[in-house]
Amino acid sequence: MQEGTFPSVSSPGVTAPADKAADHGDHSACRAVNDVLSRVGDKWSMRVVMNLDRGPMRFNELRRAIDSISQRMLTRTLRGLERDGLVSRTVTPSVPPRVDYALTPLGQSLREPVQALGDWAMANRAAVEDARTTFDAGCDE
């Protein structure tokens, strides 16, 4: 491939100049993907999603189910997940008002990949720890 060119996504085998205009589309796509991944990769967001997999929950039920999350962090996490369309918030008029959180269909579609990633992490945690130990030992030299 010629320097300064890259394969076009829309036309395999065809190259386009690697100028700012062509590069802009790739950066926009990367930013969009990074934005979504930063939400779904957040440790609190994933714990909320996995807990809501059991069904709708009230705020304090979630807070008790997720060790060490503060009220403020749970509030921020739920708002972010609601904003991203992954969680719904339902207020039932009563005294005091009842608020339930549940996964939306989009949030439910996230369960499987999150579970797969969690399974991978559990299956490979020893190998990752071994790699870290080996790496850190080499850094001391």
N, C-alpha and C positions, 0 to 999 in steps of 0.2 A: 504494500500500500504506500502511496506517495505521502511524504511528510506534509503535515498541514491539512490532511483530509481525514475523514472518518466515514465509516459505512453509514448510509442513510437508513433509518429505521423503517421508513415506508417503502423503500426500494432496495432489497438485498442486492449486494454486488455493485451498487451505484454509490459513488462517493460524492460528498459535498464539501465545499470549502469549510475549513474549521475557523470561520470568522465569528465575530461576536453575535451576529444575527442567527446563525445556525446553532451556535453554542447556547444561546438564550433559552431555547426550547428544552434542551437537556437540563439546564439549571433549574428551570421552572418545575419540570417533572420531578427532579431530585428533591427540591424544596417541598413539594406537595407530599411526596412519599415520606420524607423525613418528618414532616409535620404530623402525619397520621401515625407513623411508627413511634414518635416520641410520646404520643398518647397511649397507644396500646403496649408500649414497652415500659411504661411507668409502673413501678412495683405496686403502688397503691391501686392504680386503675385495674390491673390484672387481678388483684385480690378481690376487689369489688365485683368484677365480672364473674369470677369463679364462685363467689358466694351467692350472687344473684341467680346463678344457674339453678339453684335449688328452688327458686320461685321468688315472688315479690317479698321484700323485707322492709321493715320500718328502719328509720335512721339508727335508733339505739340498738336494734338487733344487729345491724351491720357493724356498728361500732364494737359491740361485744364479740362478734365473730372474727374481727380483724384485730389481732393483738397489736398493741403499741401504736395504733393510729390515733392521732389527736382529733378532737371534734372539728377543729379548724381545717385540718388536712382532709378529713372525710368530706366535709362540706365542699371544699374546693374541688376534690376529685369527682364527687357526684355532679357538681355543676359542669365541669369539663366534659364528663361522659354524656351528660344530658345535651350539652351544646353540640357535641359531635354526633348525636343521634343514636348513641349506644344504650342509653338508659332513659326510661320514662319516669316521670314524677307525677303521681296521682294524689290529689288532695281530696279527702272525703270530709265534707262539712260535719263537724261534731264539736263538742267541747271537751277537751281541746281538739283542734283539727287533727285528723289522722293523715299522715303523709306516707305513701308507699312508693318504693323504688322497684323497678323491674327492668329486665333486659328487653329492648326492642327487638324486632326481627334482625336488624343489623347487628345488635349486640349479641344475639344468639348465634349469628353466623361467625362470630369471633371466637366462640368457645372452643371449637375443634382445633384451630391452629394454636391457640394459647395452650390447650391441653397437650398438644403434640410437642410444643416447645418445652413445657414443664416436664414432660416425660423424658425428653432428650436431655434436659439439664440434670435430672435425677440419675439417669443411666450413665451420664458422662462426668459427673462431678468429681469422682476420684481421679479420672484421667486429667481433668483440668487442674486439679490440685497438684498432681504429680508434675505437670508441665510448668506450673507456677514455681514449684519448689526448685526444679531444674534450672529454670530461667533465673530465678533470684540467686541461686548459688553461683551462676556464671557472672552475675553482675557484681559480686563481691570481689572478684579477682582483679 
